[in-house]
Amino acid sequence: MSNVLFSCRRWYYRASLRGNRSKAHPFIILIVADDLGYGDLGCCGSKVHDTPNIDALAASGMRLTDFHSAGAMCSPTRASLLTGLYPQRFGGMFDGALSGTTQRQHGLPLEAETIAERLREKGYATGCFGKWHLGYRAPFLPTRQGFDVFRGLVSGDGDFHTQIDRSGNEDWWHNETLVREEAYTPFACQMRFEWAVSGNGRSHPSSWASPRGRF
C-alpha cells in the first residue's frame, strides 16, 4: 500500500479559491511512499518515528485523513493516482506491478490524461523525482506524461546507491537519458528543492508541482 501526503500552503490555497481576485497558483507537493504505514508519521500520531519536515507540511497545509488506494502494488497505485481512473482501464497488466523482464515494452498509455498534464495547462512547472514504475523506456517516461523534468528510476526495484535495478539494468535517468551521478537519497531531495526554488525558467517560481517523489 502507499500513503499519500498532499500539502497545499494555506495562503496559496485560499488565493486559488478566489478565482479572478488573484492569479496565484496553489503550491502542490504530492509524495507517494511505498510501504509507509499510516501510523509511521508524527502528524498521524507516531511516537516512534521523528518526521519533522513532513509534520511541518501537514501543519501548514491540508491533511487528508481518509485515503483508499486503487491497488496494493506500485504500478496500479501510481496509474490511478495520476489519472483518477481505475488502473484496470489501462489493461490487465496494471493489476500488478509492471515487470522489468517481461513487460519492458509496456507502460501507461500516452492517451491517458495525467494530473501533471492538467497542471501544466494551467501554467505550472512540473517535476517527477524518484520512482516512476509506469514504463521502462520512451515513450512511456514521465516527460511524455506531463512532467517538465524527471530525475530518478523507472523500475520498481532500483535504488539510489547502485543505480542498478533487480534485473541488472542501469536505472538512473535525467529526463529520457540514462546518467550516472551521485544519487543517494539526501542528494535526490536536494535536487528537488533546488529545482523548485530556481523557478525552472518560468515567470512564477512559486507555481510548481512535484508529484511522486521520495522524502
Backbone as JSON Lines, residues from 0, in Angstrom:
{"i":0,"aa":"M","n":[0.85,-1.19,0.0],"ca":[0.0,0.0,0.0],"c":[0.88,1.24,0.0]}
{"i":1,"aa":"S","n":[0.3,2.35,-0.36],"ca":[1.04,3.6,-0.41],"c":[0.24,4.66,0.32]}
{"i":2,"aa":"N","n":[0.91,5.45,1.11],"ca":[0.28,6.6,1.73],"c":[0.61,7.84,0.93]}
{"i":3,"aa":"V","n":[-0.3,8.76,0.87],"ca":[-0.08,9.98,0.12],"c":[-0.29,11.17,1.04]}
{"i":4,"aa":"L","n":[0.65,12.09,1.01],"ca":[0.52,13.33,1.77],"c":[0.38,14.45,0.76]}
{"i":5,"aa":"F","n":[-0.73,15.17,0.81],"ca":[-0.93,16.31,-0.07],"c":[-0.76,17.57,0.75]}
{"i":6,"aa":"S","n":[0.13,18.43,0.33],"ca":[0.37,19.65,1.07],"c":[0.1,20.84,0.18]}
{"i":7,"aa":"C","n":[-0.75,21.73,0.63],"ca":[-1.04,22.95,-0.11],"c":[-1.02,24.09,0.89]}
{"i":8,"aa":"R","n":[0.0,24.94,0.85],"ca":[0.12,26.01,1.83],"c":[-1.14,26.88,1.81]}
{"i":9,"aa":"R","n":[-1.62,27.23,3.01],"ca":[-2.94,27.79,3.14],"c":[-3.14,29.06,2.31]}
{"i":10,"aa":"W","n":[-2.18,29.96,2.35],"ca":[-2.45,31.21,1.67],"c":[-2.47,31.04,0.16]}
{"i":11,"aa":"Y","n":[-1.7,30.12,-0.36],"ca":[-1.8,29.83,-1.79],"c":[-3.14,29.16,-2.09]}
{"i":12,"aa":"Y","n":[-3.55,28.27,-1.22],"ca":[-4.81,27.56,-1.41],"c":[-5.98,28.54,-1.42]}
{"i":13,"aa":"R","n":[-5.98,29.43,-0.48],"ca":[-7.07,30.41,-0.42],"c":[-7.06,31.31,-1.66]}
{"i":14,"aa":"A","n":[-5.87,31.7,-2.11],"ca":[-5.79,32.55,-3.3],"c":[-6.39,31.85,-4.5]}
{"i":15,"aa":"S","n":[-6.19,30.53,-4.6],"ca":[-6.71,29.81,-5.75],"c":[-8.24,29.75,-5.72]}
{"i":16,"aa":"L","n":[-8.82,29.79,-4.52],"ca":[-10.27,29.71,-4.41],"c":[-10.95,31.03,-4.75]}
{"i":17,"aa":"R","n":[-10.19,32.1,-4.78],"ca":[-10.78,33.41,-5.04],"c":[-11.0,33.66,-6.53]}
{"i":18,"aa":"G","n":[-10.53,32.78,-7.36],"ca":[-10.76,32.91,-8.79],"c":[-10.11,34.16,-9.36]}
{"i":19,"aa":"N","n":[-10.92,35.09,-9.84],"ca":[-10.41,36.28,-10.52],"c":[-9.73,37.27,-9.59]}
{"i":20,"aa":"R","n":[-9.85,37.09,-8.29],"ca":[-9.23,38.03,-7.37],"c":[-7.72,37.89,-7.35]}
{"i":21,"aa":"S","n":[-7.22,36.74,-7.73],"ca":[-5.77,36.51,-7.67],"c":[-5.37,35.51,-8.73]}
{"i":22,"aa":"K","n":[-4.15,35.67,-9.24],"ca":[-3.63,34.73,-10.22],"c":[-2.67,33.73,-9.58]}
{"i":23,"aa":"A","n":[-2.57,33.75,-8.26],"ca":[-1.64,32.86,-7.56],"c":[-2.07,31.4,-7.74]}
{"i":24,"aa":"H","n":[-1.07,30.52,-7.9],"ca":[-1.33,29.09,-8.01],"c":[-1.15,28.43,-6.64]}
{"i":25,"aa":"P","n":[-1.92,27.39,-6.35],"ca":[-1.64,26.61,-5.15],"c":[-0.25,25.99,-5.26]}
{"i":26,"aa":"F","n":[0.4,25.85,-4.14],"ca":[1.73,25.23,-4.07],"c":[1.51,23.76,-3.75]}
{"i":27,"aa":"I","n":[1.83,22.86,-4.66],"ca":[1.45,21.46,-4.53],"c":[2.67,20.56,-4.39]}
{"i":28,"aa":"I","n":[2.67,19.72,-3.37],"ca":[3.66,18.67,-3.21],"c":[2.9,17.36,-3.02]}
{"i":29,"aa":"L","n":[3.17,16.4,-3.85],"ca":[2.49,15.1,-3.75],"c":[3.55,14.03,-3.56]}
{"i":30,"aa":"I","n":[3.52,13.37,-2.43],"ca":[4.53,12.37,-2.07],"c":[3.88,10.99,-2.05]}
{"i":31,"aa":"V","n":[4.44,10.07,-2.8],"ca":[4.0,8.68,-2.75],"c":[5.11,7.87,-2.11]}
{"i":32,"aa":"A","n":[4.82,7.2,-1.02],"ca":[5.82,6.43,-0.29],"c":[5.36,4.98,-0.19]}
{"i":33,"aa":"D","n":[6.06,4.09,-0.88],"ca":[5.72,2.68,-0.82],"c":[5.94,2.13,0.59]}
{"i":34,"aa":"D","n":[5.0,1.32,1.04],"ca":[5.14,0.59,2.31],"c":[5.21,1.5,3.53]}
{"i":35,"aa":"L","n":[4.7,2.7,3.4],"ca":[4.62,3.6,4.55],"c":[3.28,3.41,5.23]}
{"i":36,"aa":"G","n":[3.31,3.07,6.5],"ca":[2.08,2.88,7.24],"c":[1.51,4.2,7.71]}
{"i":37,"aa":"Y","n":[0.19,4.24,7.89],"ca":[-0.47,5.47,8.34],"c":[0.13,5.97,9.64]}
{"i":38,"aa":"G","n":[0.42,5.05,10.55],"ca":[0.92,5.46,11.86],"c":[2.42,5.69,11.92]}
{"i":39,"aa":"D","n":[3.1,5.71,10.77],"ca":[4.54,5.91,10.76],"c":[4.95,7.38,10.79]}
{"i":40,"aa":"L","n":[4.0,8.29,10.64],"ca":[4.29,9.72,10.59],"c":[3.88,10.39,11.89]}
{"i":41,"aa":"G","n":[4.69,11.36,12.31],"ca":[4.37,12.09,13.52],"c":[3.05,12.81,13.43]}
{"i":42,"aa":"C","n":[2.74,13.37,12.27],"ca":[1.48,14.11,12.1],"c":[0.27,13.19,12.16]}
{"i":43,"aa":"C","n":[0.5,11.89,12.08],"ca":[-0.6,10.92,12.18],"c":[-0.58,10.19,13.51]}
{"i":44,"aa":"G","n":[0.26,10.67,14.44],"ca":[0.24,10.13,15.79],"c":[1.41,9.27,16.2]}
{"i":45,"aa":"S","n":[2.39,9.04,15.31],"ca":[3.51,8.18,15.67],"c":[4.34,8.78,16.81]}
{"i":46,"aa":"K","n":[4.66,7.96,17.8],"ca":[5.55,8.35,18.89],"c":[6.91,7.69,18.73]}
{"i":47,"aa":"V","n":[7.09,6.94,17.64],"ca":[8.31,6.18,17.41],"c":[9.22,6.87,16.39]}
{"i":48,"aa":"H","n":[8.63,7.4,15.32],"ca":[9.4,7.97,14.23],"c":[9.38,9.49,14.28]}
{"i":49,"aa":"D","n":[10.53,10.09,14.03],"ca":[10.66,11.54,14.03],"c":[10.58,12.02,12.57]}
{"i":50,"aa":"T","n":[9.48,12.67,12.21],"ca":[9.28,13.13,10.84],"c":[8.94,14.62,10.84]}
{"i":51,"aa":"P","n":[9.86,15.48,11.28],"ca":[9.54,16.9,11.46],"c":[9.2,17.64,10.17]}
{"i":52,"aa":"N","n":[9.86,17.3,9.07],"ca":[9.61,18.04,7.84],"c":[8.23,17.74,7.27]}
{"i":53,"aa":"I","n":[7.86,16.46,7.27],"ca":[6.53,16.1,6.8],"c":[5.47,16.61,7.76]}
{"i":54,"aa":"D","n":[5.77,16.59,9.05],"ca":[4.83,17.13,10.03],"c":[4.59,18.61,9.79]}
{"i":55,"aa":"A","n":[5.66,19.33,9.41],"ca":[5.52,20.76,9.14],"c":[4.65,21.02,7.92]}
{"i":56,"aa":"L","n":[4.8,20.16,6.88],"ca":[3.95,20.29,5.71],"c":[2.49,20.09,6.08]}
{"i":57,"aa":"A","n":[2.24,19.08,6.9],"ca":[0.87,18.79,7.31],"c":[0.29,19.94,8.13]}
{"i":58,"aa":"A","n":[1.12,20.54,8.99],"ca":[0.64,21.61,9.88],"c":[0.32,22.89,9.11]}
{"i":59,"aa":"S","n":[1.05,23.12,8.02],"ca":[0.86,24.37,7.28],"c":[-0.01,24.21,6.04]}
{"i":60,"aa":"G","n":[-0.53,23.01,5.83],"ca":[-1.32,22.78,4.63],"c":[-2.61,22.05,4.92]}
{"i":61,"aa":"M","n":[-2.97,21.18,4.01],"ca":[-4.2,20.41,4.12],"c":[-3.85,18.95,4.38]}
{"i":62,"aa":"R","n":[-4.37,18.38,5.45],"ca":[-4.08,17.0,5.8],"c":[-5.31,16.14,5.54]}
{"i":63,"aa":"L","n":[-5.16,15.17,4.63],"ca":[-6.25,14.25,4.3],"c":[-6.1,12.99,5.15]}
{"i":64,"aa":"T","n":[-7.14,12.61,5.84],"ca":[-7.04,11.51,6.8],"c":[-7.76,10.24,6.37]}
{"i":65,"aa":"D","n":[-8.38,10.25,5.22],"ca":[-9.08,9.06,4.74],"c":[-8.73,8.86,3.27]}
{"i":66,"aa":"F","n":[-7.94,7.84,2.98],"ca":[-7.45,7.64,1.62],"c":[-7.51,6.16,1.29]}
{"i":67,"aa":"H","n":[-7.96,5.85,0.08],"ca":[-8.07,4.46,-0.36],"c":[-7.29,4.28,-1.66]}
{"i":68,"aa":"S","n":[-6.34,3.37,-1.67],"ca":[-5.54,3.11,-2.85],"c":[-6.29,2.21,-3.82]}
{"i":69,"aa":"A","n":[-6.05,2.44,-5.13],"ca":[-6.7,1.61,-6.14],"c":[-5.94,0.31,-6.39]}
{"i":70,"aa":"G","n":[-4.82,0.14,-5.74],"ca":[-4.04,-1.08,-5.9],"c":[-3.11,-1.29,-4.74]}
{"i":71,"aa":"A","n":[-2.62,-2.5,-4.6],"ca":[-1.73,-2.82,-3.48],"c":[-0.28,-2.86,-3.9]}
{"i":72,"aa":"M","n":[0.02,-2.49,-5.15],"ca":[1.4,-2.52,-5.65],"c":[1.71,-1.22,-6.37]}
{"i":73,"aa":"C","n":[2.95,-1.11,-6.79],"ca":[3.49,0.15,-7.32],"c":[2.72,0.69,-8.52]}
{"i":74,"aa":"S","n":[2.73,-0.05,-9.63],"ca":[2.21,0.46,-10.9],"c":[0.73,0.81,-10.85]}
{"i":75,"aa":"P","n":[-0.14,-0.07,-10.36],"ca":[-1.56,0.29,-10.34],"c":[-1.85,1.5,-9.45]}
{"i":76,"aa":"T","n":[-1.16,1.58,-8.31],"ca":[-1.36,2.72,-7.43],"c":[-1.02,4.02,-8.13]}
{"i":77,"aa":"R","n":[0.12,4.04,-8.81],"ca":[0.58,5.26,-9.48],"c":[-0.29,5.61,-10.68]}
{"i":78,"aa":"A","n":[-0.69,4.6,-11.44],"ca":[-1.54,4.85,-12.61],"c":[-2.86,5.5,-12.18]}
{"i":79,"aa":"S","n":[-3.44,5.0,-11.13],"ca":[-4.7,5.54,-10.66],"c":[-4.54,6.93,-10.06]}
{"i":80,"aa":"L","n":[-3.48,7.11,-9.29],"ca":[-3.25,8.39,-8.64],"c":[-3.03,9.51,-9.66]}
{"i":81,"aa":"L","n":[-2.31,9.21,-10.72],"ca":[-2.01,10.23,-11.73],"c":[-3.2,10.53,-12.63]}
{"i":82,"aa":"T","n":[-4.06,9.56,-12.86],"ca":[-5.14,9.74,-13.83],"c":[-6.53,9.88,-13.22]}
{"i":83,"aa":"G","n":[-6.69,9.4,-11.98],"ca":[-8.02,9.42,-11.37],"c":[-8.91,8.29,-11.85]}
{"i":84,"aa":"L","n":[-8.33,7.31,-12.54],"ca":[-9.1,6.18,-13.07],"c":[-8.68,4.87,-12.42]}
{"i":85,"aa":"Y","n":[-9.56,3.87,-12.48],"ca":[-9.16,2.54,-12.04],"c":[-8.0,2.06,-12.93]}
{"i":86,"aa":"P","n":[-6.97,1.46,-12.35],"ca":[-5.82,1.04,-13.15],"c":[-6.16,0.0,-14.21]}
{"i":87,"aa":"Q","n":[-7.21,-0.81,-13.96],"ca":[-7.58,-1.84,-14.93],"c":[-8.06,-1.25,-16.26]}
{"i":88,"aa":"R","n":[-8.4,0.02,-16.28],"ca":[-8.79,0.65,-17.53],"c":[-7.64,0.69,-18.54]}
{"i":89,"aa":"F","n":[-6.42,0.5,-18.03],"ca":[-5.25,0.55,-18.91],"c":[-4.74,-0.85,-19.25]}
{"i":90,"aa":"G","n":[-5.53,-1.86,-18.92],"ca":[-5.18,-3.22,-19.27],"c":[-4.92,-4.08,-18.06]}
{"i":91,"aa":"G","n":[-5.03,-5.39,-18.25],"ca":[-4.85,-6.33,-17.15],"c":[-3.48,-6.28,-16.52]}
{"i":92,"aa":"M","n":[-2.47,-5.82,-17.26],"ca":[-1.12,-5.76,-16.71],"c":[-1.05,-4.82,-15.52]}
{"i":93,"aa":"F","n":[-2.01,-3.89,-15.42],"ca":[-1.99,-2.94,-14.32],"c":[-2.72,-3.47,-13.09]}
{"i":94,"aa":"D","n":[-3.04,-4.77,-13.09],"ca":[-3.5,-5.4,-11.85],"c":[-2.34,-5.55,-10.87]}
{"i":95,"aa":"G","n":[-1.12,-5.56,-11.41],"ca":[0.07,-5.7,-10.57],"c":[1.16,-4.78,-11.05]}
{"i":96,"aa":"A","n":[2.35,-5.01,-10.53],"ca":[3.49,-4.17,-10.9],"c":[4.01,-4.56,-12.29]}
{"i":97,"aa":"L","n":[4.37,-3.56,-13.09],"ca":[4.94,-3.83,-14.41],"c":[6.28,-4.53,-14.26]}
{"i":98,"aa":"S","n":[6.44,-5.65,-14.93],"ca":[7.66,-6.46,-14.8],"c":[8.81,-5.83,-15.57]}
{"i":99,"aa":"G","n":[9.98,-5.84,-14.96],"ca":[11.17,-5.32,-15.62],"c":[11.79,-6.29,-16.6]}
{"i":100,"aa":"T","n":[11.25,-7.52,-16.68],"ca":[11.79,-8.51,-17.6],"c":[10.83,-8.86,-18.73]}
{"i":101,"aa":"T","n":[9.54,-8.96,-18.44],"ca":[8.59,-9.39,-19.46],"c":[7.68,-8.27,-19.96]}
{"i":102,"aa":"Q","n":[7.7,-7.1,-19.33],"ca":[6.79,-6.02,-19.73],"c":[7.52,-4.7,-19.96]}
{"i":103,"aa":"R","n":[8.78,-4.77,-20.34],"ca":[9.55,-3.54,-20.53],"c":[9.06,-2.72,-21.72]}
{"i":104,"aa":"Q","n":[8.3,-3.35,-22.61],"ca":[7.81,-2.64,-23.79],"c":[6.45,-1.98,-23.53]}
{"i":105,"aa":"H","n":[5.93,-2.12,-22.31],"ca":[4.61,-1.57,-21.99],"c":[4.74,-0.4,-21.03]}
{"i":106,"aa":"G","n":[3.64,0.32,-20.86],"ca":[3.62,1.43,-19.92],"c":[2.26,2.1,-19.91]}
{"i":107,"aa":"L","n":[2.14,3.14,-19.11],"ca":[0.9,3.91,-19.05],"c":[0.64,4.51,-20.43]}
{"i":108,"aa":"P","n":[-0.52,4.22,-21.04],"ca":[-0.78,4.72,-22.4],"c":[-0.68,6.24,-22.48]}
{"i":109,"aa":"L","n":[-0.13,6.72,-23.57],"ca":[0.01,8.16,-23.75],"c":[-1.35,8.84,-23.86]}
{"i":110,"aa":"E","n":[-2.38,8.08,-24.22],"ca":[-3.72,8.66,-24.3],"c":[-4.28,9.0,-22.93]}
{"i":111,"aa":"A","n":[-3.72,8.41,-21.89],"ca":[-4.18,8.69,-20.53],"c":[-3.82,10.13,-20.16]}
{"i":112,"aa":"E","n":[-4.78,10.86,-19.64],"ca":[-4.54,12.24,-19.23],"c":[-4.15,12.26,-17.76]}
{"i":113,"aa":"T","n":[-3.0,12.81,-17.45],"ca":[-2.5,12.81,-16.08],"c":[-2.73,14.17,-15.43]}
{"i":114,"aa":"I","n":[-2.64,14.18,-14.11],"ca":[-2.77,15.42,-13.37],"c":[-1.64,16.38,-13.72]}
{"i":115,"aa":"A","n":[-0.47,15.84,-14.07],"ca":[0.65,16.7,-14.48],"c":[0.33,17.45,-15.76]}
{"i":116,"aa":"E","n":[-0.33,16.79,-16.69],"ca":[-0.71,17.45,-17.94],"c":[-1.73,18.56,-17.69]}
{"i":117,"aa":"R","n":[-2.67,18.3,-16.81],"ca":[-3.68,19.31,-16.5],"c":[-3.06,20.5,-15.78]}
{"i":118,"aa":"L","n":[-2.12,20.23,-14.86],"ca":[-1.47,21.32,-14.14],"c":[-0.61,22.16,-15.07]}
{"i":119,"aa":"R","n":[0.07,21.51,-15.99],"ca":[0.92,22.26,-16.91],"c":[0.09,23.17,-17.8]}
{"i":120,"aa":"E","n":[-1.12,22.74,-18.16],"ca":[-2.01,23.58,-18.93],"c":[-2.38,24.86,-18.18]}
{"i":121,"aa":"K","n":[-2.32,24.78,-16.84],"ca":[-2.66,25.93,-16.01],"c":[-1.43,26.78,-15.65]}
{"i":122,"aa":"G","n":[-0.3,26.48,-16.27],"ca":[0.88,27.3,-16.06],"c":[1.87,26.79,-15.04]}
{"i":123,"aa":"Y","n":[1.65,25.58,-14.53],"ca":[2.58,25.01,-13.56],"c":[3.85,24.51,-14.24]}
{"i":124,"aa":"A","n":[4.94,24.59,-13.52],"ca":[6.13,23.81,-13.85],"c":[6.01,22.5,-13.08]}
{"i":125,"aa":"T","n":[6.25,21.38,-13.74],"ca":[6.0,20.08,-13.13],"c":[7.28,19.25,-13.11]}
{"i":126,"aa":"G","n":[7.5,18.54,-12.04],"ca":[8.68,17.69,-11.91],"c":[8.36,16.38,-11.26]}
{"i":127,"aa":"C","n":[9.0,15.33,-11.72],"ca":[8.85,13.99,-11.16],"c":[10.21,13.53,-10.68]}
{"i":128,"aa":"F","n":[10.33,13.23,-9.39],"ca":[11.62,12.87,-8.81],"c":[11.47,11.59,-8.0]}
{"i":129,"aa":"G","n":[12.32,10.62,-8.29],"ca":[12.26,9.35,-7.56],"c":[11.77,8.22,-8.45]}
{"i":130,"aa":"K","n":[10.88,7.42,-7.91],"ca":[10.44,6.19,-8.58],"c":[9.25,6.46,-9.5]}
{"i":131,"aa":"W","n":[9.31,5.95,-10.73],"ca":[8.26,6.1,-11.72],"c":[7.41,4.84,-11.85]}
{"i":132,"aa":"H","n":[7.96,3.77,-12.36],"ca":[7.34,2.44,-12.48],"c":[6.03,2.44,-13.25]}
{"i":133,"aa":"L","n":[5.97,3.27,-14.31],"ca":[4.83,3.25,-15.22],"c":[5.3,3.1,-16.66]}
{"i":134,"aa":"G","n":[6.49,2.57,-16.83],"ca":[7.08,2.39,-18.15],"c":[8.59,2.47,-18.04]}
{"i":135,"aa":"Y","n":[9.27,1.61,-18.8],"ca":[10.72,1.47,-18.66],"c":[11.52,2.21,-19.72]}
{"i":136,"aa":"R","n":[10.85,2.7,-20.74],"ca":[11.57,3.36,-21.83],"c":[10.6,4.29,-22.55]}
{"i":137,"aa":"A","n":[11.17,5.16,-23.38],"ca":[10.32,6.03,-24.19],"c":[9.46,5.17,-25.12]}
{"i":138,"aa":"P","n":[8.21,5.55,-25.35],"ca":[7.6,6.83,-24.96],"c":[6.88,6.81,-23.62]}
{"i":139,"aa":"F","n":[7.13,5.82,-22.78],"ca":[6.36,5.69,-21.53],"c":[7.11,6.28,-20.33]}
{"i":140,"aa":"L","n":[7.74,7.41,-20.52],"ca":[8.51,8.06,-19.46],"c":[7.78,9.31,-18.98]}
{"i":141,"aa":"P","n":[8.12,9.81,-17.78],"ca":[7.4,10.96,-17.22],"c":[7.35,12.18,-18.13]}
{"i":142,"aa":"T","n":[8.43,12.41,-18.9],"ca":[8.48,13.59,-19.76],"c":[7.48,13.51,-20.91]}
{"i":143,"aa":"R","n":[6.89,12.34,-21.14],"ca":[5.84,12.19,-22.16],"c":[4.45,12.22,-21.52]}
{"i":144,"aa":"Q","n":[4.42,12.37,-20.17],"ca":[3.14,12.33,-19.46],"c":[2.89,13.6,-18.66]}
{"i":145,"aa":"G","n":[3.47,14.72,-19.11],"ca":[3.15,16.0,-18.49],"c":[4.19,16.58,-17.57]}
{"i":146,"aa":"F","n":[5.31,15.89,-17.37],"ca":[6.34,16.4,-16.46],"c":[7.45,17.1,-17.24]}
{"i":147,"aa":"D","n":[7.81,18.3,-16.81],"ca":[8.87,19.06,-17.47],"c":[10.23,18.42,-17.25]}
{"i":148,"aa":"V","n":[10.43,17.84,-16.09],"ca":[11.73,17.27,-15.76],"c":[11.53,15.98,-14.98]}
{"i":149,"aa":"F","n":[12.43,15.03,-15.19],"ca":[12.41,13.76,-14.45],"c":[13.83,13.44,-14.03]}
{"i":150,"aa":"R","n":[14.0,13.14,-12.74],"ca":[15.27,12.64,-12.22],"c":[14.93,11.47,-11.3]}
{"i":151,"aa":"G","n":[15.38,10.27,-11.67],"ca":[15.08,9.13,-10.82],"c":[15.17,7.82,-11.55]}
{"i":152,"aa":"L","n":[14.43,6.83,-11.05],"ca":[14.48,5.48,-11.6],"c":[13.13,5.09,-12.17]}
{"i":153,"aa":"V","n":[13.15,4.31,-13.25],"ca":[11.89,3.93,-13.9],"c":[11.38,2.6,-13.4]}
{"i":154,"aa":"S","n":[12.22,1.8,-12.77],"ca":[11.8,0.47,-12.3],"c":[11.13,0.57,-10.95]}
{"i":155,"aa":"G","n":[10.66,-0.56,-10.48],"ca":[10.06,-0.61,-9.16],"c":[11.0,-1.16,-8.12]}
{"i":156,"aa":"D","n":[12.23,-1.51,-8.51],"ca":[13.13,-2.18,-7.57],"c":[14.57,-1.73,-7.71]}
{"i":157,"aa":"G","n":[14.81,-0.53,-8.22],"ca":[16.16,0.01,-8.24],"c":[16.47,0.7,-6.92]}
{"i":158,"aa":"D","n":[17.62,1.34,-6.84],"ca":[17.93,2.08,-5.62],"c":[18.81,3.28,-5.94]}
{"i":159,"aa":"F","n":[18.95,4.15,-4.95],"ca":[19.71,5.38,-5.12],"c":[21.21,5.15,-4.96]}
{"i":160,"aa":"H","n":[21.62,3.96,-4.56],"ca":[23.03,3.7,-4.29],"c":[23.74,3.16,-5.53]}
{"i":161,"aa":"T","n":[23.31,1.99,-6.0],"ca":[23.97,1.35,-7.15],"c":[23.45,1.88,-8.48]}
{"i":162,"aa":"Q","n":[22.22,2.4,-8.49],"ca":[21.55,2.84,-9.72],"c":[21.4,1.68,-10.71]}
{"i":163,"aa":"I","n":[21.24,0.48,-10.17],"ca":[21.01,-0.74,-10.94],"c":[19.73,-1.38,-10.43]}
{"i":164,"aa":"D","n":[18.84,-1.81,-11.35],"ca":[17.62,-2.45,-10.87],"c":[17.85,-3.94,-10.65]}
{"i":165,"aa":"R","n":[16.82,-4.62,-10.19],"ca":[16.94,-6.02,-9.81],"c":[17.25,-6.92,-11.0]}
{"i":166,"aa":"S","n":[16.9,-6.46,-12.2],"ca":[17.17,-7.23,-13.41],"c":[18.57,-6.98,-13.97]}
{"i":167,"aa":"G","n":[19.33,-6.11,-13.31],"ca":[20.7,-5.84,-13.74],"c":[20.83,-4.7,-14.73]}
{"i":168,"aa":"N","n":[19.77,-3.92,-14.91],"ca":[19.8,-2.8,-15.84],"c":[20.17,-1.5,-15.13]}
{"i":169,"aa":"E","n":[20.95,-0.65,-15.79],"ca":[21.21,0.68,-15.26],"c":[19.88,1.42,-15.16]}
{"i":170,"aa":"D","n":[19.71,2.13,-14.06],"ca":[18.39,2.74,-13.84],"c":[18.51,4.03,-13.03]}
{"i":171,"aa":"W","n":[19.06,5.05,-13.64],"ca":[19.0,6.4,-13.08],"c":[18.93,7.36,-14.26]}
{"i":172,"aa":"W","n":[17.87,8.14,-14.33],"ca":[17.55,8.91,-15.51],"c":[17.51,10.41,-15.24]}
{"i":173,"aa":"H","n":[17.94,11.16,-16.23],"ca":[17.69,12.59,-16.29],"c":[16.85,12.82,-17.53]}
{"i":174,"aa":"N","n":[15.57,13.08,-17.32],"ca":[14.6,13.17,-18.4],"c":[14.54,11.84,-19.16]}
{"i":175,"aa":"E","n":[15.04,11.75,-20.38],"ca":[14.96,10.5,-21.13],"c":[16.34,9.91,-21.4]}
{"i":176,"aa":"T","n":[17.31,10.32,-20.59],"ca":[18.69,9.86,-20.78],"c":[19.19,9.15,-19.54]}
{"i":177,"aa":"L","n":[19.77,7.97,-19.72],"ca":[20.42,7.29,-18.61],"c":[21.67,8.05,-18.21]}
{"i":178,"aa":"V","n":[21.85,8.27,-16.92],"ca":[23.02,9.0,-16.44],"c":[23.61,8.27,-15.24]}
{"i":179,"aa":"R","n":[24.84,8.58,-14.92],"ca":[25.48,8.1,-13.71],"c":[25.87,9.31,-12.89]}
{"i":180,"aa":"E","n":[25.34,9.42,-11.69],"ca":[25.65,10.57,-10.86],"c":[25.42,10.21,-9.4]}
{"i":181,"aa":"E","n":[25.95,11.03,-8.54],"ca":[25.7,10.84,-7.12],"c":[24.21,10.92,-6.9]}
{"i":182,"aa":"A","n":[23.65,9.92,-6.27],"ca":[22.19,9.89,-6.18],"c":[21.7,9.27,-4.89]}
{"i":183,"aa":"Y","n":[22.46,9.42,-3.82],"ca":[21.99,8.96,-2.53],"c":[20.79,9.81,-2.12]}
{"i":184,"aa":"T","n":[19.9,9.26,-1.33],"ca":[18.61,9.88,-1.07],"c":[18.68,11.35,-0.69]}
{"i":185,"aa":"P","n":[19.52,11.8,0.25],"ca":[19.54,13.23,0.57],"c":[19.88,14.1,-0.63]}
{"i":186,"aa":"F","n":[20.73,13.58,-1.52],"ca":[21.08,14.33,-2.72],"c":[19.86,14.47,-3.63]}
{"i":187,"aa":"A","n":[19.07,13.42,-3.75],"ca":[17.87,13.47,-4.57],"c":[16.89,14.51,-4.03]}
{"i":188,"aa":"C","n":[16.75,14.59,-2.73],"ca":[15.88,15.6,-2.13],"c":[16.4,17.0,-2.41]}
{"i":189,"aa":"Q","n":[17.72,17.17,-2.33],"ca":[18.32,18.47,-2.6],"c":[18.07,18.9,-4.04]}
{"i":190,"aa":"M","n":[18.13,17.94,-4.98],"ca":[17.86,18.26,-6.38],"c":[16.46,18.81,-6.54]}
{"i":191,"aa":"R","n":[15.49,18.2,-5.88],"ca":[14.11,18.66,-5.99],"c":[13.97,20.07,-5.46]}
{"i":192,"aa":"F","n":[14.62,20.33,-4.32],"ca":[14.49,21.65,-3.71],"c":[15.11,22.72,-4.59]}
{"i":193,"aa":"E","n":[16.31,22.45,-5.09],"ca":[16.99,23.43,-5.93],"c":[16.23,23.69,-7.21]}
{"i":194,"aa":"W","n":[15.63,22.63,-7.77],"ca":[14.83,22.79,-8.98],"c":[13.61,23.65,-8.71]}
{"i":195,"aa":"A","n":[13.01,23.45,-7.55],"ca":[11.78,24.16,-7.23],"c":[12.04,25.65,-7.04]}
{"i":196,"aa":"V","n":[13.05,26.0,-6.25],"ca":[13.27,27.41,-5.93],"c":[13.91,28.16,-7.07]}
{"i":197,"aa":"S","n":[14.46,27.45,-8.06],"ca":[15.11,28.13,-9.18],"c":[14.12,28.79,-10.11]}
{"i":198,"aa":"G","n":[12.86,28.32,-10.09],"ca":[11.85,28.86,-10.99],"c":[11.78,28.13,-12.31]}
{"i":199,"aa":"N","n":[12.78,27.3,-12.61],"ca":[12.75,26.44,-13.79],"c":[12.48,27.19,-15.09]}
{"i":200,"aa":"G","n":[12.91,28.45,-15.14],"ca":[12.7,29.21,-16.36],"c":[11.3,29.79,-16.48]}
{"i":201,"aa":"R","n":[10.45,29.54,-15.47],"ca":[9.1,30.08,-15.52],"c":[9.07,31.45,-14.83]}
{"i":202,"aa":"S","n":[8.08,32.23,-15.13],"ca":[7.99,33.57,-14.57],"c":[7.53,33.57,-13.13]}
{"i":203,"aa":"H","n":[6.93,32.47,-12.67],"ca":[6.44,32.41,-11.3],"c":[7.06,31.21,-10.58]}
{"i":204,"aa":"P","n":[8.18,31.42,-9.88],"ca":[8.85,30.29,-9.22],"c":[7.96,29.55,-8.24]}
{"i":205,"aa":"S","n":[6.94,30.24,-7.71],"ca":[6.08,29.57,-6.72],"c":[5.09,28.63,-7.35]}
{"i":206,"aa":"S","n":[4.95,28.67,-8.66],"ca":[3.94,27.85,-9.33],"c":[4.56,26.58,-9.88]}
{"i":207,"aa":"W","n":[4.71,25.58,-9.04],"ca":[5.29,24.32,-9.49],"c":[4.63,23.18,-8.77]}
{"i":208,"aa":"A","n":[4.71,22.03,-9.36],"ca":[4.13,20.83,-8.76],"c":[5.17,19.73,-8.81]}
{"i":209,"aa":"S","n":[5.32,18.99,-7.73],"ca":[6.32,17.93,-7.68],"c":[5.7,16.64,-7.21]}
{"i":210,"aa":"P","n":[4.95,15.94,-8.07],"ca":[4.35,14.67,-7.65],"c":[5.35,13.54,-7.6]}
{"i":211,"aa":"R","n":[5.04,12.53,-6.78],"ca":[5.67,11.23,-6.84],"c":[7.13,11.18,-6.45]}
{"i":212,"aa":"G","n":[7.55,11.99,-5.53],"ca":[8.92,11.89,-5.09],"c":[9.05,11.15,-3.78]}
{"i":213,"aa":"R","n":[10.28,10.94,-3.31],"ca":[10.54,10.35,-2.01],"c":[11.22,11.39,-1.13]}
{"i":214,"aa":"F","n":[10.81,11.45,0.12],"ca":[11.43,12.37,1.06],"c":[11.95,11.59,2.25]}
